[in-house]
Amino acid sequence: MNYLMIDGHGDPNSSPAFAETLEALYPVAYKLKFASKLELDRDYVVPPLEGQWWARGMDSSTVSRDKSRWDWTMMLMVPDWIEQDMFGAVFGKVGAKNPPARLGDIRLGSLAEGLCVQTLHVGSFDDEGPVLERMHHEYIPARSSGSRASTTRSI
């Protein structure tokens, strides 16, 4: 799957970089949508924002929930017919008027997770620590051959 992506660091509730990320992603996403409809006669709905979150050290994700230590990649999925040349043209148009602060950080890329564990947490984001802890200390070790990633990514 292809995405517009920006990487960042820090608490999404207080990090200026997080707000600037959203201010950059959405104008590009909507310009791509309109360009696709106009140039290719292919329309689509801009999907919801997705994110991957991780931190060095399990405690930042599970026990202390220290979001200031989190790294993240925010993503908006785009159809596979959106290619680099259209992205480049739209990128230039968004940057021509009043360019968002993080416009230069956007990349068009693909995401291939490989083997992973996924769960659905229902409730507050701040209450998902125990779910992640059980995943890493019970579920994965019981099914793993011993090797596993050193980071946790939550979408």
Chimera marker file (.cmm) of the C-alpha trace (Angstrom):
<marker_set name="trace">
<marker id="1" x="0.000" y="0.000" z="0.000" r="1" g="1" b="0" radius="0.5"/>
<marker id="2" x="1.197" y="3.497" z="-0.805" r="1" g="1" b="0" radius="0.5"/>
<marker id="3" x="1.139" y="6.361" z="1.647" r="1" g="1" b="0" radius="0.5"/>
<marker id="4" x="1.996" y="9.986" z="2.087" r="1" g="1" b="0" radius="0.5"/>
<marker id="5" x="4.283" y="9.815" z="5.135" r="1" g="1" b="0" radius="0.5"/>
<marker id="6" x="6.018" y="12.123" z="7.594" r="1" g="1" b="0" radius="0.5"/>
<marker id="7" x="8.238" y="10.983" z="10.467" r="1" g="1" b="0" radius="0.5"/>
<marker id="8" x="8.409" y="12.765" z="13.786" r="1" g="1" b="0" radius="0.5"/>
<marker id="9" x="9.135" y="12.580" z="17.477" r="1" g="1" b="0" radius="0.5"/>
<marker id="10" x="7.352" y="13.599" z="20.655" r="1" g="1" b="0" radius="0.5"/>
<marker id="11" x="3.997" y="13.721" z="22.362" r="1" g="1" b="0" radius="0.5"/>
<marker id="12" x="1.262" y="14.107" z="19.730" r="1" g="1" b="0" radius="0.5"/>
<marker id="13" x="-0.801" y="16.102" z="22.230" r="1" g="1" b="0" radius="0.5"/>
<marker id="14" x="1.827" y="18.818" z="22.684" r="1" g="1" b="0" radius="0.5"/>
<marker id="15" x="4.439" y="18.509" z="19.923" r="1" g="1" b="0" radius="0.5"/>
<marker id="16" x="4.394" y="21.373" z="17.400" r="1" g="1" b="0" radius="0.5"/>
<marker id="17" x="5.917" y="18.929" z="14.892" r="1" g="1" b="0" radius="0.5"/>
<marker id="18" x="2.822" y="16.721" z="15.147" r="1" g="1" b="0" radius="0.5"/>
<marker id="19" x="0.428" y="19.586" z="14.376" r="1" g="1" b="0" radius="0.5"/>
<marker id="20" x="2.702" y="20.747" z="11.538" r="1" g="1" b="0" radius="0.5"/>
<marker id="21" x="2.680" y="17.203" z="10.152" r="1" g="1" b="0" radius="0.5"/>
<marker id="22" x="-1.099" y="17.240" z="9.812" r="1" g="1" b="0" radius="0.5"/>
<marker id="23" x="-0.975" y="20.743" z="8.321" r="1" g="1" b="0" radius="0.5"/>
<marker id="24" x="1.330" y="19.391" z="5.603" r="1" g="1" b="0" radius="0.5"/>
<marker id="25" x="-0.231" y="15.980" z="4.884" r="1" g="1" b="0" radius="0.5"/>
<marker id="26" x="-3.836" y="17.007" z="4.267" r="1" g="1" b="0" radius="0.5"/>
<marker id="27" x="-3.270" y="19.732" z="1.626" r="1" g="1" b="0" radius="0.5"/>
<marker id="28" x="-1.098" y="17.338" z="-0.385" r="1" g="1" b="0" radius="0.5"/>
<marker id="29" x="-3.620" y="14.504" z="0.008" r="1" g="1" b="0" radius="0.5"/>
<marker id="30" x="-6.519" y="16.628" z="-1.227" r="1" g="1" b="0" radius="0.5"/>
<marker id="31" x="-4.521" y="18.136" z="-4.107" r="1" g="1" b="0" radius="0.5"/>
<marker id="32" x="-3.660" y="14.567" z="-5.171" r="1" g="1" b="0" radius="0.5"/>
<marker id="33" x="-7.314" y="13.563" z="-4.989" r="1" g="1" b="0" radius="0.5"/>
<marker id="34" x="-8.371" y="16.502" z="-7.174" r="1" g="1" b="0" radius="0.5"/>
<marker id="35" x="-5.488" y="15.964" z="-9.633" r="1" g="1" b="0" radius="0.5"/>
<marker id="36" x="-6.408" y="12.290" z="-9.932" r="1" g="1" b="0" radius="0.5"/>
<marker id="37" x="-9.999" y="13.145" z="-10.748" r="1" g="1" b="0" radius="0.5"/>
<marker id="38" x="-9.064" y="15.868" z="-13.232" r="1" g="1" b="0" radius="0.5"/>
<marker id="39" x="-6.108" y="14.231" z="-14.991" r="1" g="1" b="0" radius="0.5"/>
<marker id="40" x="-6.940" y="10.527" z="-14.733" r="1" g="1" b="0" radius="0.5"/>
<marker id="41" x="-10.727" y="10.634" z="-14.312" r="1" g="1" b="0" radius="0.5"/>
<marker id="42" x="-10.227" y="8.516" z="-11.174" r="1" g="1" b="0" radius="0.5"/>
<marker id="43" x="-11.777" y="9.722" z="-7.952" r="1" g="1" b="0" radius="0.5"/>
<marker id="44" x="-11.242" y="8.366" z="-4.451" r="1" g="1" b="0" radius="0.5"/>
<marker id="45" x="-11.946" y="9.241" z="-0.855" r="1" g="1" b="0" radius="0.5"/>
<marker id="46" x="-9.054" y="10.544" z="1.233" r="1" g="1" b="0" radius="0.5"/>
<marker id="47" x="-8.902" y="7.892" z="3.970" r="1" g="1" b="0" radius="0.5"/>
<marker id="48" x="-8.475" y="8.457" z="7.710" r="1" g="1" b="0" radius="0.5"/>
<marker id="49" x="-5.111" y="9.320" z="9.167" r="1" g="1" b="0" radius="0.5"/>
<marker id="50" x="-2.991" y="6.349" z="10.223" r="1" g="1" b="0" radius="0.5"/>
<marker id="51" x="0.049" y="6.338" z="12.418" r="1" g="1" b="0" radius="0.5"/>
<marker id="52" x="2.821" y="4.105" z="13.616" r="1" g="1" b="0" radius="0.5"/>
<marker id="53" x="4.180" y="4.784" z="17.101" r="1" g="1" b="0" radius="0.5"/>
<marker id="54" x="7.247" y="3.333" z="18.778" r="1" g="1" b="0" radius="0.5"/>
<marker id="55" x="9.765" y="4.098" z="21.474" r="1" g="1" b="0" radius="0.5"/>
<marker id="56" x="13.139" y="2.824" z="22.529" r="1" g="1" b="0" radius="0.5"/>
<marker id="57" x="12.439" y="0.771" z="25.606" r="1" g="1" b="0" radius="0.5"/>
<marker id="58" x="9.186" y="-0.955" z="26.433" r="1" g="1" b="0" radius="0.5"/>
<marker id="59" x="8.373" y="1.225" z="29.471" r="1" g="1" b="0" radius="0.5"/>
<marker id="60" x="7.752" y="4.298" z="27.315" r="1" g="1" b="0" radius="0.5"/>
<marker id="61" x="4.935" y="2.427" z="25.585" r="1" g="1" b="0" radius="0.5"/>
<marker id="62" x="3.577" y="0.354" z="28.445" r="1" g="1" b="0" radius="0.5"/>
<marker id="63" x="4.272" y="1.499" z="32.009" r="1" g="1" b="0" radius="0.5"/>
<marker id="64" x="5.220" y="5.177" z="32.044" r="1" g="1" b="0" radius="0.5"/>
<marker id="65" x="3.447" y="6.064" z="28.775" r="1" g="1" b="0" radius="0.5"/>
<marker id="66" x="6.073" y="8.780" z="28.295" r="1" g="1" b="0" radius="0.5"/>
<marker id="67" x="4.844" y="10.112" z="24.964" r="1" g="1" b="0" radius="0.5"/>
<marker id="68" x="7.636" y="12.680" z="24.823" r="1" g="1" b="0" radius="0.5"/>
<marker id="69" x="9.955" y="9.740" z="24.015" r="1" g="1" b="0" radius="0.5"/>
<marker id="70" x="7.794" y="8.364" z="21.213" r="1" g="1" b="0" radius="0.5"/>
<marker id="71" x="8.784" y="8.326" z="17.557" r="1" g="1" b="0" radius="0.5"/>
<marker id="72" x="6.052" y="8.205" z="14.959" r="1" g="1" b="0" radius="0.5"/>
<marker id="73" x="5.206" y="8.127" z="11.282" r="1" g="1" b="0" radius="0.5"/>
<marker id="74" x="1.890" y="9.659" z="10.280" r="1" g="1" b="0" radius="0.5"/>
<marker id="75" x="0.395" y="8.377" z="7.033" r="1" g="1" b="0" radius="0.5"/>
<marker id="76" x="-2.451" y="8.949" z="4.605" r="1" g="1" b="0" radius="0.5"/>
<marker id="77" x="-3.021" y="6.092" z="2.181" r="1" g="1" b="0" radius="0.5"/>
<marker id="78" x="-3.176" y="6.939" z="-1.527" r="1" g="1" b="0" radius="0.5"/>
<marker id="79" x="-4.286" y="4.679" z="-4.385" r="1" g="1" b="0" radius="0.5"/>
<marker id="80" x="-1.639" y="2.712" z="-6.227" r="1" g="1" b="0" radius="0.5"/>
<marker id="81" x="-2.194" y="4.760" z="-9.391" r="1" g="1" b="0" radius="0.5"/>
<marker id="82" x="-0.758" y="7.850" z="-7.667" r="1" g="1" b="0" radius="0.5"/>
<marker id="83" x="2.833" y="7.899" z="-8.860" r="1" g="1" b="0" radius="0.5"/>
<marker id="84" x="5.903" y="9.966" z="-8.095" r="1" g="1" b="0" radius="0.5"/>
<marker id="85" x="5.399" y="12.386" z="-11.015" r="1" g="1" b="0" radius="0.5"/>
<marker id="86" x="1.876" y="13.334" z="-9.894" r="1" g="1" b="0" radius="0.5"/>
<marker id="87" x="3.094" y="13.625" z="-6.309" r="1" g="1" b="0" radius="0.5"/>
<marker id="88" x="5.905" y="15.940" z="-7.435" r="1" g="1" b="0" radius="0.5"/>
<marker id="89" x="3.543" y="18.166" z="-9.423" r="1" g="1" b="0" radius="0.5"/>
<marker id="90" x="1.084" y="18.444" z="-6.542" r="1" g="1" b="0" radius="0.5"/>
<marker id="91" x="3.898" y="18.977" z="-4.069" r="1" g="1" b="0" radius="0.5"/>
<marker id="92" x="5.009" y="22.003" z="-6.096" r="1" g="1" b="0" radius="0.5"/>
<marker id="93" x="1.481" y="23.453" z="-6.181" r="1" g="1" b="0" radius="0.5"/>
<marker id="94" x="1.019" y="23.132" z="-2.420" r="1" g="1" b="0" radius="0.5"/>
<marker id="95" x="4.402" y="24.758" z="-1.866" r="1" g="1" b="0" radius="0.5"/>
<marker id="96" x="3.750" y="27.637" z="-4.270" r="1" g="1" b="0" radius="0.5"/>
<marker id="97" x="1.342" y="29.655" z="-2.105" r="1" g="1" b="0" radius="0.5"/>
<marker id="98" x="1.891" y="29.364" z="1.613" r="1" g="1" b="0" radius="0.5"/>
<marker id="99" x="3.934" y="26.187" z="2.123" r="1" g="1" b="0" radius="0.5"/>
<marker id="100" x="3.258" y="24.267" z="5.327" r="1" g="1" b="0" radius="0.5"/>
<marker id="101" x="6.268" y="24.085" z="7.656" r="1" g="1" b="0" radius="0.5"/>
<marker id="102" x="6.790" y="20.334" z="7.172" r="1" g="1" b="0" radius="0.5"/>
<marker id="103" x="5.967" y="20.132" z="3.470" r="1" g="1" b="0" radius="0.5"/>
<marker id="104" x="9.558" y="19.186" z="2.656" r="1" g="1" b="0" radius="0.5"/>
<marker id="105" x="9.337" y="16.199" z="5.004" r="1" g="1" b="0" radius="0.5"/>
<marker id="106" x="6.541" y="14.417" z="3.110" r="1" g="1" b="0" radius="0.5"/>
<marker id="107" x="7.466" y="11.361" z="1.131" r="1" g="1" b="0" radius="0.5"/>
<marker id="108" x="5.425" y="9.051" z="-1.058" r="1" g="1" b="0" radius="0.5"/>
<marker id="109" x="6.281" y="5.545" z="0.011" r="1" g="1" b="0" radius="0.5"/>
<marker id="110" x="5.004" y="2.048" z="0.486" r="1" g="1" b="0" radius="0.5"/>
<marker id="111" x="4.498" y="0.084" z="3.648" r="1" g="1" b="0" radius="0.5"/>
<marker id="112" x="5.218" y="-3.616" z="3.900" r="1" g="1" b="0" radius="0.5"/>
<marker id="113" x="4.971" y="-4.858" z="7.464" r="1" g="1" b="0" radius="0.5"/>
<marker id="114" x="6.053" y="-8.454" z="7.060" r="1" g="1" b="0" radius="0.5"/>
<marker id="115" x="5.366" y="-10.821" z="9.938" r="1" g="1" b="0" radius="0.5"/>
<marker id="116" x="3.721" y="-8.925" z="12.776" r="1" g="1" b="0" radius="0.5"/>
<marker id="117" x="1.272" y="-9.161" z="15.660" r="1" g="1" b="0" radius="0.5"/>
<marker id="118" x="-1.836" y="-7.035" z="15.622" r="1" g="1" b="0" radius="0.5"/>
<marker id="119" x="-4.550" y="-6.437" z="18.191" r="1" g="1" b="0" radius="0.5"/>
<marker id="120" x="-7.630" y="-4.291" z="18.532" r="1" g="1" b="0" radius="0.5"/>
<marker id="121" x="-7.704" y="-2.130" z="21.641" r="1" g="1" b="0" radius="0.5"/>
<marker id="122" x="-11.093" y="-0.644" z="22.492" r="1" g="1" b="0" radius="0.5"/>
<marker id="123" x="-10.828" y="2.315" z="24.827" r="1" g="1" b="0" radius="0.5"/>
<marker id="124" x="-8.615" y="5.259" z="25.565" r="1" g="1" b="0" radius="0.5"/>
<marker id="125" x="-5.152" y="5.374" z="24.009" r="1" g="1" b="0" radius="0.5"/>
<marker id="126" x="-3.791" y="6.005" z="27.495" r="1" g="1" b="0" radius="0.5"/>
<marker id="127" x="-5.190" y="2.643" z="28.640" r="1" g="1" b="0" radius="0.5"/>
<marker id="128" x="-3.477" y="0.488" z="26.010" r="1" g="1" b="0" radius="0.5"/>
<marker id="129" x="-0.218" y="0.013" z="27.963" r="1" g="1" b="0" radius="0.5"/>
<marker id="130" x="-1.303" y="-3.270" z="29.607" r="1" g="1" b="0" radius="0.5"/>
<marker id="131" x="-2.424" y="-4.621" z="26.220" r="1" g="1" b="0" radius="0.5"/>
<marker id="132" x="1.012" y="-3.904" z="24.723" r="1" g="1" b="0" radius="0.5"/>
<marker id="133" x="2.742" y="-5.366" z="27.762" r="1" g="1" b="0" radius="0.5"/>
<marker id="134" x="0.782" y="-8.648" z="27.497" r="1" g="1" b="0" radius="0.5"/>
<marker id="135" x="1.450" y="-8.744" z="23.774" r="1" g="1" b="0" radius="0.5"/>
<marker id="136" x="5.216" y="-8.462" z="24.287" r="1" g="1" b="0" radius="0.5"/>
<marker id="137" x="5.604" y="-10.541" z="27.430" r="1" g="1" b="0" radius="0.5"/>
<marker id="138" x="2.994" y="-13.273" z="26.903" r="1" g="1" b="0" radius="0.5"/>
<marker id="139" x="1.630" y="-13.578" z="23.377" r="1" g="1" b="0" radius="0.5"/>
<marker id="140" x="4.761" y="-13.032" z="21.279" r="1" g="1" b="0" radius="0.5"/>
<marker id="141" x="7.168" y="-15.129" z="23.408" r="1" g="1" b="0" radius="0.5"/>
<marker id="142" x="4.724" y="-18.043" z="23.402" r="1" g="1" b="0" radius="0.5"/>
<marker id="143" x="4.647" y="-18.063" z="19.598" r="1" g="1" b="0" radius="0.5"/>
<marker id="144" x="8.087" y="-16.837" z="18.665" r="1" g="1" b="0" radius="0.5"/>
<marker id="145" x="11.233" y="-18.626" z="17.619" r="1" g="1" b="0" radius="0.5"/>
<marker id="146" x="13.222" y="-16.252" z="19.799" r="1" g="1" b="0" radius="0.5"/>
<marker id="147" x="13.857" y="-13.390" z="17.409" r="1" g="1" b="0" radius="0.5"/>
<marker id="148" x="11.698" y="-10.319" z="17.454" r="1" g="1" b="0" radius="0.5"/>
<marker id="149" x="11.829" y="-6.643" z="16.684" r="1" g="1" b="0" radius="0.5"/>
<marker id="150" x="13.313" y="-4.280" z="19.213" r="1" g="1" b="0" radius="0.5"/>
<marker id="151" x="10.578" y="-1.689" z="18.791" r="1" g="1" b="0" radius="0.5"/>
<marker id="152" x="6.830" y="-1.640" z="19.139" r="1" g="1" b="0" radius="0.5"/>
<marker id="153" x="4.754" y="-0.007" z="16.462" r="1" g="1" b="0" radius="0.5"/>
<marker id="154" x="1.136" y="0.828" z="17.095" r="1" g="1" b="0" radius="0.5"/>
<marker id="155" x="-1.215" y="1.856" z="14.328" r="1" g="1" b="0" radius="0.5"/>
<link id1="1" id2="2" r="1" g="1" b="0" radius="0.2"/>
<link id1="2" id2="3" r="1" g="1" b="0" radius="0.2"/>
<link id1="3" id2="4" r="1" g="1" b="0" radius="0.2"/>
<link id1="4" id2="5" r="1" g="1" b="0" radius="0.2"/>
<link id1="5" id2="6" r="1" g="1" b="0" radius="0.2"/>
<link id1="6" id2="7" r="1" g="1" b="0" radius="0.2"/>
<link id1="7" id2="8" r="1" g="1" b="0" radius="0.2"/>
<link id1="8" id2="9" r="1" g="1" b="0" radius="0.2"/>
<link id1="9" id2="10" r="1" g="1" b="0" radius="0.2"/>
<link id1="10" id2="11" r="1" g="1" b="0" radius="0.2"/>
<link id1="11" id2="12" r="1" g="1" b="0" radius="0.2"/>
<link id1="12" id2="13" r="1" g="1" b="0" radius="0.2"/>
<link id1="13" id2="14" r="1" g="1" b="0" radius="0.2"/>
<link id1="14" id2="15" r="1" g="1" b="0" radius="0.2"/>
<link id1="15" id2="16" r="1" g="1" b="0" radius="0.2"/>
<link id1="16" id2="17" r="1" g="1" b="0" radius="0.2"/>
<link id1="17" id2="18" r="1" g="1" b="0" radius="0.2"/>
<link id1="18" id2="19" r="1" g="1" b="0" radius="0.2"/>
<link id1="19" id2="20" r="1" g="1" b="0" radius="0.2"/>
<link id1="20" id2="21" r="1" g="1" b="0" radius="0.2"/>
<link id1="21" id2="22" r="1" g="1" b="0" radius="0.2"/>
<link id1="22" id2="23" r="1" g="1" b="0" radius="0.2"/>
<link id1="23" id2="24" r="1" g="1" b="0" radius="0.2"/>
<link id1="24" id2="25" r="1" g="1" b="0" radius="0.2"/>
<link id1="25" id2="26" r="1" g="1" b="0" radius="0.2"/>
<link id1="26" id2="27" r="1" g="1" b="0" radius="0.2"/>
<link id1="27" id2="28" r="1" g="1" b="0" radius="0.2"/>
<link id1="28" id2="29" r="1" g="1" b="0" radius="0.2"/>
<link id1="29" id2="30" r="1" g="1" b="0" radius="0.2"/>
<link id1="30" id2="31" r="1" g="1" b="0" radius="0.2"/>
<link id1="31" id2="32" r="1" g="1" b="0" radius="0.2"/>
<link id1="32" id2="33" r="1" g="1" b="0" radius="0.2"/>
<link id1="33" id2="34" r="1" g="1" b="0" radius="0.2"/>
<link id1="34" id2="35" r="1" g="1" b="0" radius="0.2"/>
<link id1="35" id2="36" r="1" g="1" b="0" radius="0.2"/>
<link id1="36" id2="37" r="1" g="1" b="0" radius="0.2"/>
<link id1="37" id2="38" r="1" g="1" b="0" radius="0.2"/>
<link id1="38" id2="39" r="1" g="1" b="0" radius="0.2"/>
<link id1="39" id2="40" r="1" g="1" b="0" radius="0.2"/>
<link id1="40" id2="41" r="1" g="1" b="0" radius="0.2"/>
<link id1="41" id2="42" r="1" g="1" b="0" radius="0.2"/>
<link id1="42" id2="43" r="1" g="1" b="0" radius="0.2"/>
<link id1="43" id2="44" r="1" g="1" b="0" radius="0.2"/>
<link id1="44" id2="45" r="1" g="1" b="0" radius="0.2"/>
<link id1="45" id2="46" r="1" g="1" b="0" radius="0.2"/>
<link id1="46" id2="47" r="1" g="1" b="0" radius="0.2"/>
<link id1="47" id2="48" r="1" g="1" b="0" radius="0.2"/>
<link id1="48" id2="49" r="1" g="1" b="0" radius="0.2"/>
<link id1="49" id2="50" r="1" g="1" b="0" radius="0.2"/>
<link id1="50" id2="51" r="1" g="1" b="0" radius="0.2"/>
<link id1="51" id2="52" r="1" g="1" b="0" radius="0.2"/>
<link id1="52" id2="53" r="1" g="1" b="0" radius="0.2"/>
<link id1="53" id2="54" r="1" g="1" b="0" radius="0.2"/>
<link id1="54" id2="55" r="1" g="1" b="0" radius="0.2"/>
<link id1="55" id2="56" r="1" g="1" b="0" radius="0.2"/>
<link id1="56" id2="57" r="1" g="1" b="0" radius="0.2"/>
<link id1="57" id2="58" r="1" g="1" b="0" radius="0.2"/>
<link id1="58" id2="59" r="1" g="1" b="0" radius="0.2"/>
<link id1="59" id2="60" r="1" g="1" b="0" radius="0.2"/>
<link id1="60" id2="61" r="1" g="1" b="0" radius="0.2"/>
<link id1="61" id2="62" r="1" g="1" b="0" radius="0.2"/>
<link id1="62" id2="63" r="1" g="1" b="0" radius="0.2"/>
<link id1="63" id2="64" r="1" g="1" b="0" radius="0.2"/>
<link id1="64" id2="65" r="1" g="1" b="0" radius="0.2"/>
<link id1="65" id2="66" r="1" g="1" b="0" radius="0.2"/>
<link id1="66" id2="67" r="1" g="1" b="0" radius="0.2"/>
<link id1="67" id2="68" r="1" g="1" b="0" radius="0.2"/>
<link id1="68" id2="69" r="1" g="1" b="0" radius="0.2"/>
<link id1="69" id2="70" r="1" g="1" b="0" radius="0.2"/>
<link id1="70" id2="71" r="1" g="1" b="0" radius="0.2"/>
<link id1="71" id2="72" r="1" g="1" b="0" radius="0.2"/>
<link id1="72" id2="73" r="1" g="1" b="0" radius="0.2"/>
<link id1="73" id2="74" r="1" g="1" b="0" radius="0.2"/>
<link id1="74" id2="75" r="1" g="1" b="0" radius="0.2"/>
<link id1="75" id2="76" r="1" g="1" b="0" radius="0.2"/>
<link id1="76" id2="77" r="1" g="1" b="0" radius="0.2"/>
<link id1="77" id2="78" r="1" g="1" b="0" radius="0.2"/>
<link id1="78" id2="79" r="1" g="1" b="0" radius="0.2"/>
<link id1="79" id2="80" r="1" g="1" b="0" radius="0.2"/>
<link id1="80" id2="81" r="1" g="1" b="0" radius="0.2"/>
<link id1="81" id2="82" r="1" g="1" b="0" radius="0.2"/>
<link id1="82" id2="83" r="1" g="1" b="0" radius="0.2"/>
<link id1="83" id2="84" r="1" g="1" b="0" radius="0.2"/>
<link id1="84" id2="85" r="1" g="1" b="0" radius="0.2"/>
<link id1="85" id2="86" r="1" g="1" b="0" radius="0.2"/>
<link id1="86" id2="87" r="1" g="1" b="0" radius="0.2"/>
<link id1="87" id2="88" r="1" g="1" b="0" radius="0.2"/>
<link id1="88" id2="89" r="1" g="1" b="0" radius="0.2"/>
<link id1="89" id2="90" r="1" g="1" b="0" radius="0.2"/>
<link id1="90" id2="91" r="1" g="1" b="0" radius="0.2"/>
<link id1="91" id2="92" r="1" g="1" b="0" radius="0.2"/>
<link id1="92" id2="93" r="1" g="1" b="0" radius="0.2"/>
<link id1="93" id2="94" r="1" g="1" b="0" radius="0.2"/>
<link id1="94" id2="95" r="1" g="1" b="0" radius="0.2"/>
<link id1="95" id2="96" r="1" g="1" b="0" radius="0.2"/>
<link id1="96" id2="97" r="1" g="1" b="0" radius="0.2"/>
<link id1="97" id2="98" r="1" g="1" b="0" radius="0.2"/>
<link id1="98" id2="99" r="1" g="1" b="0" radius="0.2"/>
<link id1="99" id2="100" r="1" g="1" b="0" radius="0.2"/>
<link id1="100" id2="101" r="1" g="1" b="0" radius="0.2"/>
<link id1="101" id2="102" r="1" g="1" b="0" radius="0.2"/>
<link id1="102" id2="103" r="1" g="1" b="0" radius="0.2"/>
<link id1="103" id2="104" r="1" g="1" b="0" radius="0.2"/>
<link id1="104" id2="105" r="1" g="1" b="0" radius="0.2"/>
<link id1="105" id2="106" r="1" g="1" b="0" radius="0.2"/>
<link id1="106" id2="107" r="1" g="1" b="0" radius="0.2"/>
<link id1="107" id2="108" r="1" g="1" b="0" radius="0.2"/>
<link id1="108" id2="109" r="1" g="1" b="0" radius="0.2"/>
<link id1="109" id2="110" r="1" g="1" b="0" radius="0.2"/>
<link id1="110" id2="111" r="1" g="1" b="0" radius="0.2"/>
<link id1="111" id2="112" r="1" g="1" b="0" radius="0.2"/>
<link id1="112" id2="113" r="1" g="1" b="0" radius="0.2"/>
<link id1="113" id2="114" r="1" g="1" b="0" radius="0.2"/>
<link id1="114" id2="115" r="1" g="1" b="0" radius="0.2"/>
<link id1="115" id2="116" r="1" g="1" b="0" radius="0.2"/>
<link id1="116" id2="117" r="1" g="1" b="0" radius="0.2"/>
<link id1="117" id2="118" r="1" g="1" b="0" radius="0.2"/>
<link id1="118" id2="119" r="1" g="1" b="0" radius="0.2"/>
<link id1="119" id2="120" r="1" g="1" b="0" radius="0.2"/>
<link id1="120" id2="121" r="1" g="1" b="0" radius="0.2"/>
<link id1="121" id2="122" r="1" g="1" b="0" radius="0.2"/>
<link id1="122" id2="123" r="1" g="1" b="0" radius="0.2"/>
<link id1="123" id2="124" r="1" g="1" b="0" radius="0.2"/>
<link id1="124" id2="125" r="1" g="1" b="0" radius="0.2"/>
<link id1="125" id2="126" r="1" g="1" b="0" radius="0.2"/>
<link id1="126" id2="127" r="1" g="1" b="0" radius="0.2"/>
<link id1="127" id2="128" r="1" g="1" b="0" radius="0.2"/>
<link id1="128" id2="129" r="1" g="1" b="0" radius="0.2"/>
<link id1="129" id2="130" r="1" g="1" b="0" radius="0.2"/>
<link id1="130" id2="131" r="1" g="1" b="0" radius="0.2"/>
<link id1="131" id2="132" r="1" g="1" b="0" radius="0.2"/>
<link id1="132" id2="133" r="1" g="1" b="0" radius="0.2"/>
<link id1="133" id2="134" r="1" g="1" b="0" radius="0.2"/>
<link id1="134" id2="135" r="1" g="1" b="0" radius="0.2"/>
<link id1="135" id2="136" r="1" g="1" b="0" radius="0.2"/>
<link id1="136" id2="137" r="1" g="1" b="0" radius="0.2"/>
<link id1="137" id2="138" r="1" g="1" b="0" radius="0.2"/>
<link id1="138" id2="139" r="1" g="1" b="0" radius="0.2"/>
<link id1="139" id2="140" r="1" g="1" b="0" radius="0.2"/>
<link id1="140" id2="141" r="1" g="1" b="0" radius="0.2"/>
<link id1="141" id2="142" r="1" g="1" b="0" radius="0.2"/>
<link id1="142" id2="143" r="1" g="1" b="0" radius="0.2"/>
<link id1="143" id2="144" r="1" g="1" b="0" radius="0.2"/>
<link id1="144" id2="145" r="1" g="1" b="0" radius="0.2"/>
<link id1="145" id2="146" r="1" g="1" b="0" radius="0.2"/>
<link id1="146" id2="147" r="1" g="1" b="0" radius="0.2"/>
<link id1="147" id2="148" r="1" g="1" b="0" radius="0.2"/>
<link id1="148" id2="149" r="1" g="1" b="0" radius="0.2"/>
<link id1="149" id2="150" r="1" g="1" b="0" radius="0.2"/>
<link id1="150" id2="151" r="1" g="1" b="0" radius="0.2"/>
<link id1="151" id2="152" r="1" g="1" b="0" radius="0.2"/>
<link id1="152" id2="153" r="1" g="1" b="0" radius="0.2"/>
<link id1="153" id2="154" r="1" g="1" b="0" radius="0.2"/>
<link id1="154" id2="155" r="1" g="1" b="0" radius="0.2"/>
</marker_set>
